[in-house]
Every structure is written in structure tokens, then in C-alpha cells.
Amino acid sequence: MRRVISVWFPTFRTDRLRRIGAAPYGGGLIVSAHDGRRRIVAGASAEAQALGIRTGTPLAQAQATVPGLTILDADPEADAAALDRLAVWCLRYAPLVAADAPDGLWIDASGCAHLAGGEQALLVDLQSRLAQAGFSARIGMADTPGCAHAVARYGVRETVIMPAGKIDALQTMPVEALRLPGETCDALRRVGIERIGDLTAAPRAPLVRRFGAQLALRLAQASGEQFETIHPISPPDIIERRLAFVEPIGTAEAFIAVLDKLMRFVCRRLERASLGARRLDLLFERVDGSVQAIRIGTAAPSRDAKHLTRMLHERLEQVDPGPGVEAMRLIADSAEPLDFAQLDGLPHGDSADMRDLAALIDRLGNRFGADRVYRVAPVESDVPERSVQRVPALTPIKGTWPAHLPRPVRLLTPPQAVTVIAPLPDHPPAVFTWRRHRHRVRRASGPERIFGEWWKREGEALGVRDYFVVEDDDGHRFWLFRRGDGEDAATGDLSWFLHGFF
């Protein structure tokens, strides 16, 4: 299923100038240009837009409306170069990225969202990183570029539109959301057509005769009736290889044969540059003009052609050749230094083990998602659920948990309540019931008292837990805790919880 992201920078020109120090932060800032007849506003900061200034407003009118504006000349070439650099940077998210001049980007994230933890997580990360870089952005995601473009610029609530909701999402948007020329939109409004829903309800042929074929084309592209191609950007100085075919191919065997040739070439280039690939994109250029892509990532830099080829083999089933593939391209769009390594004399040395482990992690991450392959590292915290964190699988771990404090291999989040039979103060329960199953305690150790982190969270100043390690008749070991310090034992108001299993 195709998933396209449209990124819109409503204040791109002014954000770029402020980012390079050419304009101050705060206050009204506009960029002016000549449209052939007069000078107009080519870009306005958020502060200027809040005062009613819009792109296309005559410069004299803007100055009369808001005195004291900071006015700078537009630099279209610098803006285009900055947009291209942003497009190259966005290759971290997907292999198909293109500039949507003058103030947007396309990202074809088909099959890539799981590498970022899902579609919503990808969009949140993208918007957060752009904000840190100084660019205000609005983002839309849908299964067609036209719908994503409309959502980014005219959407109100949802930013992620599923295929089933595409038509409904477009209905209430203005006709400008279809990327039509201004004169076409004005002509549509004169006859009472203001929303896309009005267009979809009207007969298509009379609309084409009166307003031109572009209207029908944009409507078909937004609804998915006609495929819209995104021409991806190719960053400079990147290691890649493209093979074009005399006749289109479409079988898995042909793809594998071509992939082997592409991989050998790319790995030789990586070796000469003393680099190892961290991310590889395999692009399939179909005869209908569309491009499909699959992406793999590695836990550590690698130029092992056999290992990398095998990872891509496992994802070839995601490719739909359609009417045929006329060219394939392999791109190492992320690489890191990788020096030559001296082989160990012993067959089971530490370096060999790490290489084997990295290959295993790559295959598991490629199959199940990189966010599902991790290791657990200790965190300095007395509260059990805060004493662990997930880190990348090959991250070196510093420190360890105290050996004298037993901790279960599995924690429940959140702890689950259990019922107990009247235990004595500061003693474990004799019997506890969890999920309607009764457990009689044969052995126990404890208590281990743990206080809340009152120096971090004001509400935990009185938080106290007494933990016990208990074993039932079947030999199962549980980690139970009692909330409170036991002083209320006389009232019988004690809360017990199961927190983990040994």
C-alpha cells in the first residue's frame, strides 16, 4: 500500500533567512519579489501572517497595513538549494524524497514507517526535528500525493488519512487544495463550486469542457484513480548503482540476479572508501513511471555483500512489478567509516562473535522492525519500573544492577492487584489469588522496602512499597509488594500487587 507524506513549510523563506542569521527572530518579517508588474510579498513570517499579510499581497499594501516591517529581497536560487538539502536530509525516513517547490517536500514512505515505530511516530519525529532545525512545518500523510498535499495545507484535524477515509477527507476542502491555477479556482467559485465535494458530485465531462483537462487530472490523482509519479532526488557524492534493461523484467529470479550485480558493485565502492553501509535502498523503476522501493538498515556498518543481499532478498515479496520493471537502482544513502579488520587466528574470537551477532540483529530487525530488537540497560533508580531502559542491540552497557537485590526477568506494567489471606505485619501472605487462581506460599523472603522518588516527583513523598519474593506449591516464583508501610494492618486496609515473575 502506497503511503505518501507531504511536508509544507508555510514560512519557509523567512525561516531560512533567520536560520542563517540574515534576519532577526521576532517581529514582522517579509520577503519581497517582482511579479513582472509590481513588487509583492513572496514570503511572510508567522508574526506577519498573524497581522494579515499573505503571500501575493502587494508590497505597498503590506507596508501601509503594518508599518515597521522588516523587508528583505527574495533569493529563489538559495531557497531552492535549501529545499533540496532538506530533501536529502529526509532520506533518513524513506528512499523516495522529492522537493515540492517552492515550499514543500514529498516523501514516499511506503513500507518504511515500521522502521520509525509506525506512521504517527514517524510524523512526530519528522516534525520535531524540523522544528529543532528552525523550520515550521505542517504534515499530511495519505495514499496519494494529491490527498497528502491537501491535508498538509488545508487539513483541520487528522494528519494521517487511511485509504478508506480519503474521499471523505477531501470533500470539505476548498478547490485550491487540488493544486489548480488561481484563475481556475476563481472561475469555479463564480459558478458556485467552492469545495472538492461539489466537484465530485458534478458530471466530469462538462467540467472538463469548461475548465480544462487539468481539473479532471488533479481530481483523479487526489482520489487515486490515476497514479501520480514522484521523481526522487539523488543526493550528490552518494554510492549507488543503476542498471537499465532492454526488456522489462518482473520475476523474483530476475530481481535476485540483478540485485547480486548491484550489490557487488556498491560493496566494492564502499570498500574503496573504507565505509560500511548503515542503510540501503533498492528502487524499482516501473514502465508506467512509478517507483517502488524497499529499505533495510544495519545495526553496525557493513559491506558484506552476501549478508546485505540476503536481507534484501527477504523483502522482495513486497515489490509489485506491475507492467514490468525497466531499471533497478541500489543506493547506500547512509554509510559510516569501517576500517579493514585483521581476522582472528582463532575461529571463535570476540570480533567474529560480534560480526555474527550484528548479522543476526540485522535480519531480525529487518523482519520484525528495528524497534523490536533491543537490549535492556540499567538506570539508576530505586523504583523497579524505572530502573531499566531499552537501547539499540549493539550498544555497550555501562554498569549493572546490584547483585544482592534479586529482580525478576519479567515485570508487569502496570502491577496487577492480588487478594491475600490476612498476612501478619511485615510478613508475606500465606495465600494469594491472581486472575482467579489460588497460590499457596511455601517459601518467601523479604521484605525489601522501596520508597518513591520524592526528590523527582512531589506526589511520591509518601510512596512506600514492601517487596517479597514468594514461591508457591508448583515451584513458581513471584514478586509481590504491599503498598504502604504496614502501620494500617489493624484496619485490614492493605493493598497487594503482583509486579513480576522470576
KOLKENU-478263 format. One record per residue (C-alpha): residue in one letter; x, y, z. Coordinates in nm, 3 decimals. Example, Ala and Ser with C-alpha at 12.3 -4.5 7.8 and 13.67 -1.06 7.14 Angstrom:
2
A	1.230	-0.450	0.780
S	1.367	-0.106	0.714
END
This chain:
502
M	0.000	0.000	0.000
R	0.140	0.337	-0.102
R	0.188	0.593	0.175
V	0.297	0.944	0.081
I	0.392	1.228	0.315
S	0.354	1.592	0.213
V	0.554	1.846	0.415
W	0.455	2.211	0.384
F	0.667	2.496	0.519
P	0.427	2.793	0.550
T	0.712	3.028	0.646
F	0.997	2.862	0.458
R	1.163	3.172	0.309
T	1.168	3.367	0.634
D	1.267	3.060	0.838
R	1.566	3.007	0.608
L	1.681	3.366	0.644
R	1.652	3.355	1.021
R	1.832	3.024	1.037
I	2.137	3.160	0.854
G	2.136	3.480	1.062
A	2.027	3.713	0.780
A	1.717	3.828	0.969
P	1.631	3.874	1.337
Y	1.391	3.650	1.525
G	1.066	3.807	1.638
G	0.867	4.083	1.475
G	0.716	4.101	1.130
L	0.945	3.980	0.852
I	0.854	3.960	0.484
V	1.040	3.869	0.166
S	0.961	4.065	-0.148
A	0.990	3.978	-0.517
H	0.885	4.126	-0.854
D	0.599	3.955	-1.039
G	0.656	4.144	-1.365
R	0.433	4.439	-1.284
R	0.496	4.528	-0.921
R	0.667	4.411	-0.605
I	0.471	4.162	-0.399
V	0.513	3.965	-0.077
A	0.686	3.637	-0.167
G	0.701	3.510	0.190
A	0.590	3.621	0.535
S	0.687	3.514	0.884
A	0.432	3.379	1.128
E	0.420	3.716	1.303
A	0.350	3.895	0.975
Q	0.083	3.643	0.878
A	-0.086	3.698	1.213
L	-0.116	4.065	1.116
G	-0.300	3.976	0.796
I	-0.015	3.972	0.542
R	-0.026	3.689	0.291
T	0.191	3.570	0.004
G	0.096	3.763	-0.312
T	-0.005	4.079	-0.126
P	0.129	4.393	-0.296
L	0.431	4.519	-0.106
A	0.297	4.876	-0.085
Q	-0.028	4.747	0.068
A	0.162	4.538	0.322
Q	0.376	4.837	0.427
A	0.068	5.056	0.461
T	-0.117	4.793	0.663
V	0.167	4.709	0.903
P	0.429	4.982	0.945
G	0.775	4.881	1.065
L	0.803	4.552	0.879
T	1.147	4.407	0.813
I	1.170	4.363	0.435
L	1.434	4.155	0.256
D	1.474	4.062	-0.109
A	1.383	3.709	-0.216
D	1.657	3.472	-0.329
P	1.485	3.193	-0.527
E	1.810	3.008	-0.602
A	1.911	2.995	-0.235
D	1.557	2.886	-0.140
A	1.564	2.605	-0.397
A	1.908	2.489	-0.280
A	1.792	2.485	0.084
L	1.482	2.288	-0.011
D	1.698	2.032	-0.192
R	1.920	1.999	0.115
L	1.613	1.935	0.328
A	1.500	1.670	0.079
V	1.838	1.495	0.106
W	1.816	1.510	0.485
C	1.470	1.348	0.473
L	1.622	1.039	0.308
R	1.669	0.920	0.665
Y	1.295	0.839	0.662
A	1.241	0.691	0.315
P	1.431	0.633	-0.010
L	1.191	0.832	-0.231
V	1.207	1.201	-0.144
A	1.149	1.496	-0.377
A	1.127	1.872	-0.346
D	0.778	2.018	-0.394
A	0.880	2.370	-0.492
P	0.859	2.635	-0.371
D	0.787	2.541	-0.009
G	0.723	2.169	0.031
L	0.857	1.816	0.017
W	0.728	1.477	-0.093
I	0.827	1.162	0.099
D	0.710	0.824	-0.030
A	0.722	0.627	0.296
S	0.567	0.307	0.159
G	0.699	0.015	0.363
C	0.927	0.237	0.575
A	0.708	0.358	0.861
H	0.775	0.050	1.078
L	1.144	0.147	1.094
A	1.041	0.461	1.285
G	0.786	0.290	1.510
G	0.479	0.346	1.293
E	0.330	0.623	1.083
Q	0.233	0.852	1.369
A	0.573	0.813	1.535
L	0.746	0.891	1.205
L	0.547	1.212	1.159
V	0.607	1.323	1.518
D	0.981	1.264	1.483
L	0.992	1.443	1.147
Q	0.807	1.749	1.273
S	1.012	1.763	1.592
R	1.345	1.750	1.408
L	1.234	2.015	1.159
A	1.128	2.241	1.446
Q	1.467	2.194	1.612
A	1.629	2.297	1.283
G	1.421	2.616	1.280
F	1.156	2.525	1.022
S	0.785	2.544	1.096
A	0.607	2.262	0.912
R	0.264	2.112	0.856
I	0.248	1.747	0.754
G	-0.011	1.527	0.587
M	0.001	1.156	0.505
A	-0.224	0.962	0.270
D	-0.206	0.700	-0.004
T	-0.191	0.960	-0.285
P	0.034	1.266	-0.321
G	-0.267	1.484	-0.401
C	-0.455	1.391	-0.085
A	-0.143	1.426	0.134
H	-0.076	1.770	-0.021
A	-0.432	1.880	0.056
V	-0.423	1.752	0.414
A	-0.092	1.928	0.488
R	-0.217	2.265	0.364
Y	-0.591	2.257	0.428
G	-0.647	1.978	0.682
V	-0.808	2.065	1.012
R	-0.789	1.766	1.246
E	-0.632	1.448	1.110
T	-0.284	1.436	0.961
V	-0.283	1.064	0.877
I	-0.556	0.966	0.630
M	-0.620	0.598	0.565
P	-0.731	0.486	0.217
A	-1.088	0.427	0.328
G	-1.118	0.785	0.455
K	-0.950	0.962	0.165
I	-1.266	1.067	-0.021
D	-1.439	1.187	0.297
A	-1.132	1.389	0.396
L	-1.127	1.566	0.058
Q	-1.498	1.651	0.043
T	-1.490	1.955	0.271
M	-1.163	2.104	0.144
P	-1.159	2.409	-0.087
V	-1.088	2.364	-0.456
E	-0.745	2.524	-0.407
A	-0.640	2.201	-0.233
L	-0.628	2.031	-0.577
R	-0.327	2.242	-0.684
L	-0.525	2.418	-0.955
P	-0.421	2.753	-1.108
G	-0.564	3.058	-0.936
E	-0.772	3.160	-1.238
T	-0.934	2.814	-1.247
C	-1.026	2.837	-0.879
D	-1.173	3.184	-0.931
A	-1.380	3.059	-1.225
L	-1.510	2.766	-1.020
R	-1.614	2.995	-0.736
R	-1.802	3.221	-0.977
V	-2.028	2.929	-1.068
G	-2.078	2.828	-0.704
I	-1.823	2.546	-0.677
E	-1.612	2.608	-0.367
R	-1.544	2.261	-0.223
I	-1.397	1.944	-0.370
G	-1.719	1.770	-0.274
D	-1.903	1.997	-0.519
L	-1.666	1.882	-0.795
T	-1.708	1.511	-0.724
A	-2.087	1.548	-0.733
A	-2.085	1.725	-1.071
P	-2.059	1.546	-1.410
R	-1.695	1.524	-1.515
A	-1.729	1.592	-1.890
P	-1.894	1.938	-1.866
L	-1.632	2.042	-1.610
V	-1.350	1.944	-1.843
R	-1.504	2.131	-2.138
R	-1.544	2.447	-1.935
F	-1.241	2.448	-1.704
G	-0.985	2.232	-1.884
A	-0.840	1.884	-1.852
Q	-0.610	1.976	-1.562
L	-0.907	1.988	-1.325
A	-1.003	1.629	-1.405
L	-0.639	1.520	-1.381
R	-0.587	1.668	-1.035
L	-0.914	1.525	-0.911
A	-0.823	1.179	-1.040
Q	-0.474	1.199	-0.886
A	-0.606	1.305	-0.545
S	-0.869	1.029	-0.538
G	-0.627	0.761	-0.657
E	-0.794	0.699	-0.993
Q	-0.472	0.800	-1.169
F	-0.120	0.732	-1.045
E	0.098	1.036	-0.976
T	0.473	0.988	-1.002
I	0.720	1.140	-0.756
H	1.062	1.199	-0.911
P	1.307	1.134	-0.625
I	1.609	1.346	-0.559
S	1.953	1.188	-0.594
P	2.199	1.336	-0.343
P	2.550	1.417	-0.464
D	2.851	1.202	-0.375
I	2.637	0.906	-0.278
I	2.735	0.549	-0.355
E	2.480	0.399	-0.590
R	2.443	0.181	-0.898
R	2.165	0.174	-1.159
L	2.100	-0.091	-1.423
A	1.851	-0.038	-1.705
F	1.708	-0.330	-1.903
V	1.642	-0.375	-2.275
E	1.317	-0.554	-2.190
P	1.112	-0.507	-1.868
I	1.153	-0.777	-1.602
G	0.905	-0.889	-1.341
T	1.010	-1.218	-1.179
A	1.178	-1.272	-0.844
E	1.460	-1.470	-1.010
A	1.540	-1.176	-1.240
F	1.534	-0.934	-0.946
I	1.775	-1.152	-0.750
A	2.019	-1.180	-1.040
V	2.023	-0.802	-1.089
L	2.049	-0.739	-0.715
D	2.361	-0.956	-0.691
K	2.533	-0.743	-0.957
L	2.425	-0.418	-0.797
M	2.536	-0.528	-0.452
R	2.884	-0.639	-0.564
F	2.943	-0.301	-0.729
V	2.819	-0.100	-0.428
C	3.021	-0.305	-0.179
R	3.338	-0.258	-0.386
R	3.278	0.118	-0.381
L	3.224	0.106	-0.005
E	3.545	-0.092	0.042
R	3.749	0.156	-0.161
A	3.608	0.439	0.052
S	3.662	0.248	0.381
L	3.291	0.277	0.452
G	3.019	0.043	0.568
A	2.650	0.075	0.481
R	2.403	0.157	0.756
R	2.102	0.192	0.526
L	2.040	0.059	0.175
D	1.754	0.143	-0.062
L	1.661	-0.073	-0.360
L	1.448	0.113	-0.615
F	1.239	-0.048	-0.888
E	1.153	0.186	-1.178
R	0.840	0.053	-1.350
V	0.746	0.116	-1.711
D	0.434	0.307	-1.601
G	0.656	0.575	-1.445
S	0.605	0.472	-1.082
V	0.888	0.380	-0.849
Q	0.875	0.119	-0.575
A	1.137	0.088	-0.305
I	1.244	-0.139	-0.022
R	1.479	-0.034	0.256
I	1.697	-0.221	0.500
G	1.906	-0.096	0.791
T	2.203	-0.246	0.973
A	2.294	-0.243	1.341
A	2.659	-0.172	1.256
P	2.841	-0.057	0.939
S	2.866	-0.345	0.692
R	2.988	-0.414	0.339
D	2.933	-0.788	0.348
A	2.768	-0.838	0.009
K	2.628	-1.181	0.096
H	2.468	-1.062	0.419
L	2.321	-0.742	0.272
T	2.188	-0.923	-0.035
R	2.019	-1.182	0.183
M	1.840	-0.911	0.381
L	1.704	-0.754	0.061
H	1.603	-1.096	-0.073
E	1.371	-1.137	0.224
R	1.179	-0.822	0.129
L	1.145	-0.874	-0.246
E	0.798	-1.017	-0.194
Q	0.679	-0.664	-0.111
V	0.753	-0.547	-0.466
D	0.470	-0.533	-0.717
P	0.632	-0.535	-1.065
G	0.305	-0.432	-1.229
P	0.352	-0.398	-1.606
G	0.726	-0.455	-1.565
V	1.042	-0.302	-1.422
E	1.268	-0.122	-1.667
A	1.551	-0.031	-1.427
M	1.676	-0.107	-1.076
R	1.888	0.117	-0.856
L	2.073	0.033	-0.533
I	2.164	0.329	-0.310
A	2.377	0.331	0.004
D	2.222	0.650	0.136
S	2.373	0.616	0.483
A	2.727	0.494	0.542
E	2.981	0.518	0.822
P	3.357	0.462	0.843
L	3.454	0.095	0.851
D	3.824	0.013	0.859
F	3.972	-0.314	0.745
A	3.981	-0.572	1.025
Q	4.251	-0.830	1.087
L	4.096	-1.176	1.103
D	4.150	-1.366	1.427
G	4.359	-1.677	1.424
L	4.102	-1.849	1.644
P	3.770	-1.931	1.480
H	3.562	-1.819	1.779
G	3.722	-1.489	1.875
D	3.527	-1.197	2.018
S	3.533	-1.000	1.692
A	3.388	-1.295	1.500
D	3.113	-1.329	1.760
M	3.026	-0.960	1.726
R	3.010	-0.985	1.346
D	2.780	-1.286	1.369
L	2.566	-1.110	1.627
A	2.537	-0.797	1.411
A	2.422	-1.008	1.116
L	2.158	-1.178	1.332
I	2.035	-0.844	1.467
D	2.011	-0.704	1.115
R	1.797	-0.994	0.997
L	1.568	-0.982	1.300
G	1.528	-0.605	1.275
N	1.464	-0.626	0.902
R	1.192	-0.887	0.955
F	1.018	-0.768	1.271
G	1.112	-0.397	1.291
A	1.420	-0.229	1.432
D	1.227	-0.106	1.737
R	1.155	-0.468	1.841
V	1.519	-0.574	1.861
Y	1.691	-0.419	2.161
R	1.874	-0.491	2.482
V	1.793	-0.377	2.834
A	2.030	-0.143	3.017
P	2.022	-0.042	3.385
V	1.910	0.301	3.501
E	1.994	0.447	3.841
S	1.651	0.436	4.003
D	1.514	0.257	4.310
V	1.167	0.224	4.157
P	1.172	-0.109	3.967
E	0.976	0.000	3.659
R	1.212	0.296	3.613
S	1.537	0.104	3.660
V	1.554	-0.029	3.303
Q	1.563	0.125	2.957
R	1.568	-0.006	2.601
V	1.883	0.064	2.399
P	1.994	-0.047	2.050
A	2.101	-0.409	2.044
L	2.474	-0.346	1.997
T	2.502	-0.055	2.243
P	2.770	-0.120	2.508
I	2.615	-0.134	2.855
K	2.781	0.052	3.139
G	2.706	-0.053	3.495
T	2.484	-0.330	3.621
W	2.211	-0.398	3.872
P	2.311	-0.471	4.235
A	2.379	-0.843	4.265
H	2.236	-0.863	4.618
L	1.893	-0.735	4.511
P	1.702	-1.005	4.320
R	1.493	-0.877	4.032
P	1.251	-1.075	3.813
V	1.313	-1.134	3.444
R	0.967	-1.004	3.360
L	0.784	-0.706	3.507
L	0.412	-0.640	3.472
T	0.318	-0.292	3.352
P	0.127	-0.183	3.549
P	0.144	-0.412	3.855
Q	-0.171	-0.621	3.893
A	-0.376	-0.637	4.211
V	-0.399	-0.965	4.406
T	-0.608	-1.070	4.702
V	-0.438	-1.220	5.006
I	-0.538	-1.401	5.322
A	-0.472	-1.181	5.627
P	-0.094	-1.175	5.643
L	0.082	-1.067	5.960
P	0.251	-0.726	5.962
D	0.588	-0.733	5.785
H	0.523	-1.090	5.672
P	0.439	-1.228	5.329
P	0.087	-1.360	5.265
A	0.016	-1.726	5.327
V	-0.212	-1.743	5.021
F	-0.273	-1.502	4.733
T	-0.515	-1.512	4.440
W	-0.424	-1.372	4.099
R	-0.656	-1.394	3.798
R	-0.887	-1.632	3.988
H	-0.603	-1.876	4.051
R	-0.512	-1.952	4.410
H	-0.145	-1.984	4.507
R	-0.031	-2.117	4.846
V	0.300	-1.972	4.953
R	0.557	-2.230	5.062
R	0.866	-2.013	5.083
A	0.927	-1.639	5.094
S	1.197	-1.382	5.154
G	1.174	-1.014	5.236
P	1.060	-0.753	5.287
E	1.266	-0.515	5.076
R	1.137	-0.164	5.135
I	1.142	0.077	4.841
F	1.048	0.443	4.872
G	0.915	0.670	4.600
E	1.145	0.917	4.430
W	1.026	1.216	4.633
W	1.317	1.429	4.507
K	1.189	1.390	4.148
R	0.813	1.373	4.192
E	0.635	1.561	4.465
G	0.346	1.314	4.476
E	0.575	1.024	4.578
A	0.688	1.172	4.909
L	0.472	0.917	5.095
G	0.508	0.632	4.847
V	0.630	0.313	5.017
R	0.637	-0.048	4.893
D	0.742	-0.366	5.075
Y	0.852	-0.635	4.825
F	0.857	-1.012	4.886
V	0.993	-1.297	4.676
V	0.749	-1.587	4.718
E	0.736	-1.943	4.585
D	0.415	-2.145	4.552
D	0.350	-2.521	4.569
D	0.434	-2.565	4.199
G	0.773	-2.401	4.232
H	0.674	-2.078	4.057
R	0.837	-1.766	4.198
F	0.659	-1.430	4.214
W	0.749	-1.077	4.314
L	0.475	-0.930	4.535
F	0.460	-0.598	4.709
R	0.239	-0.438	4.971
R	0.157	-0.070	4.932
G	0.217	0.129	5.249
D	0.443	0.076	5.547
G	0.222	-0.174	5.731
E	0.105	0.064	6.006
D	-0.256	0.026	5.889
A	-0.255	-0.351	5.938
A	-0.506	-0.327	6.220
T	-0.770	-0.186	5.986
G	-0.716	-0.460	5.728
D	-0.685	-0.195	5.456
L	-0.375	-0.328	5.278
S	-0.325	-0.336	4.902
W	-0.114	-0.612	4.749
F	0.013	-0.633	4.393
L	0.196	-0.878	4.169
H	0.484	-0.699	3.994
G	0.683	-0.971	3.822
F	0.795	-1.332	3.770
F	1.129	-1.498	3.832
END
